[in-house]
């Protein structure tokens, strides 16, 4: 099968915000405790953070991490996590049916973020709490000194404010599972008033209002229209979430889900434009896709804990999906979708980062290791920064239960500041190789600077501690021919493969 692609230097989607490759740490399962934080671990630093995990986070070059939840935040008192550790209360975590020791709070997480070389994106609780706690949290985190909350922060050991710019106004407030779920009208009003109060403090904050938890919610997409009607001129982003599942092991259907993702993004982008016109607004609102990932492998094993059969355990294993080779293709195609919509999707958070539906796993008292899905995230984060090119693609496709005309080749391209161009390819076909043929129009590219492939594994092949067989190898057979005005890239893209080719 042949796929013809045209890449033109002047035909672009837009600039990619590096925060498209963000991630997420929630107080959930072992994400924090024995994930990022394990004081007794051989690699722990003076603050109790696992440096083996920090090294892997740095390898991924994660630009921003959302914290502290997730469903957890909707019944969380941020003040429980400040002050001397021995005085901090143990609380029931109603979202995940566990106990929260509060050993890690905002001070510890901020220290971790600094050590991991990432920024914080914080969420306020608009489920069980409201505007007052939100404004106090922002003042505690961002105000220099001379007020109750800022001086309390200083007393607790942090002289300088952290200056956090991005704030999420609650989490998944449309979800029946959410503590303090609201109707779109109730939430829209509360989000508007909260945004007003936070902006009264600092107009430069970047505020994120909750969109739908998934495109299959009964309230989608009316939720977005109502919530934006209340908040359009007060917020900067609307948040979307989506998780990808393959319970039936129907690979063609599974790999076509990014088409549903694309439709979700385009629909919400349309609602944003409609609301802008309705309000005669001069401002733009963008999408913060601040939760996305494959999540289904662990659902059965988590049932007992989530239904309360284990009591209220502290940091039990939860949502510990072990990813396989099929998920590499899926995560690669999802990231391609975000790159192709980088004009409206500015922020993305792979949910989550460590142990909980995560690219990085840990063994308590043991090693940290890379899941299969670490790799497509790694390549997009490292080489997907710059300008997203608007590719023209001509390739045969197929129909699935959820989408029609899904091209067998999923491809995106990013031109970096140094002029190199990375092509990210996924071949969805189970048996046929794709002969990729890219016309490089106006792009002065003459050599292959990197070519990495993940292919040839059983669909259910996984990695584990000390053995990571699903990993990139050097690609072969790619050629670039330079011609006046632009050249040509040709490469064989193996059946069911993920491949990144960088040209310079
Ligand atoms: O990431 C896991 C959970 O998924 C989050 O807590 C919640 O926001 C979503 O439903």
Boltz pocket constraint, residues with backbone or C-beta under 6 A from the ligand:
constraints:
  - pocket:
      binder: B
      contacts: [[A, 26], [A, 69], [A, 70], [A, 71], [A, 72], [A, 171], [A, 172], [A, 213], [A, 291], [A, 351], [A, 352]]
      max_distance: 6.0
